[in-house]
Amino acid sequence: MNDRAWVEINLENLNHNIKVLNAALPEGCQLMAVVKANGYGHGAEGIATQLEKLGVTAFAVATIDEGIALRQAGVRSEILILGFTDPHRACELSDFDLTQTIVGYEHALGLEREGYHIKVHIKIDTGMHRLGFDCFDLDKVAACFSLHFLHVGGIFSHLCVSDSLDTQDVEFTHIQIRRFYNLLEQLSAKGIDIPKTHLQSSYGLLNYPELKCNFVRTGVALYGVHSSQDIQTKLQLDLRPVLSLKSRIVQIRTVSAGEAVGYGRSYITQKDTRLAIVPIGYADGIPRALSCKDFCVLIKGTLVPIVGRICMDQLAIDVSTVPDAAIGDEVTLIGQEGKREIKAVELAEETRSITNEILSRIGRRLRIVMK
């Protein structure tokens, strides 16, 4: 492989995660695989194509362009756009057979005026106060079922603290759940047939597995990681990381003690040091905030530290403890080598972020290899 850096996707782990998640679903519920942000950095088209082979028949993306890309890659299953789409693109929604989230009554009317038959799901705001109809605005939600060109196939909400088992967060989540189901009961009392429902994302399933909906929107769990290290969940599933991030050594030099390394002269060698240059940086998703923290990468199964400031597309590592390290050797930044592993959640923890952000920034300009 000649790539300076690349992402590897472990298909065996992906297949394993699908089996484990399907087994955890309530009876009659299906996975809706969330592949937005390029499949959380895993490559949306490749992941979705593989998941269709495994029987997944519903996907969720953030934007219309992500949905179109999946269609052009040959994905035939339902594709729900979770975010706002300008009504002027209604023709594309229809042509590519995409399902659009309607985020409010004015949005619904705007799509209706375009005159194209469109599949839609209704988003309900039960307390997160992001997109969606107010859960108490029964009349406007009900009115969507009477629009001529919009065909309502689903209704859903999002639980904003379902990843937390703190008492107050659990109480708020139950408030959101009650609001959602109360609205469904009110719609039913008006004679409206309730379409397919979905309320849980990954942590909604892991912490509230008793909820009965038609779909669970599975994102981060699908890829076998937790958003942060301190998250505790009711369900303890054997989920396995799908993504590894790798590069290779392109230059090695020995630097004398007392020499500075990198921008800002922020790292000074304490002894004669064998440095290796690795052609990957913050433009490839490696957070610059990892600079000067002795955060390690793996080479030949040995942890070695990043030294100096991480550049846009390069970084330096100290390979003094790996005397046989050579140009062309693989470097693992996320993933496992032998008995050692660097987890994406560790990068997130070190940079005060979450795994979702770390992963979604990876793969934008790197080759993705399915293995």
Salt bridges, closest charged atoms under 4 A:
ASP3 OD1 - ARG367 NH1 3.21
GLU8 OE1 - LYS246 NZ 3.32
GLU8 OE2 - LYS371 NZ 3.74
ASP65 OD1 - ARG89 NH2 2.93
GLU78 OE2 - HIS121 NE2 3.27
ASP86 OD1 - HIS88 ND1 2.91
GLU92 OE1 - ARG89 NE 2.78
ASP97 OD2 - ARG71 NH2 3.99
ASP97 OD1 - LYS119 NZ 3.01
ASP125 OD2 - HIS129 ND1 2.85
ASP139 OD1 - LYS190 NZ 3.80
ASP238 OD2 - HIS16 NE2 3.21
ASP238 OD2 - ARG240 NH2 3.06
ASP284 OD1 - ARG4 NH2 2.58
ASP284 OD1 - ARG365 NE 2.75
ASP313 OD2 - ARG365 NH2 3.97
ASP329 OD2 - LYS300 NZ 3.49
GLU330 OE1 - LYS246 NZ 3.67
GLU357 OE2 - ARG361 NH2 2.71
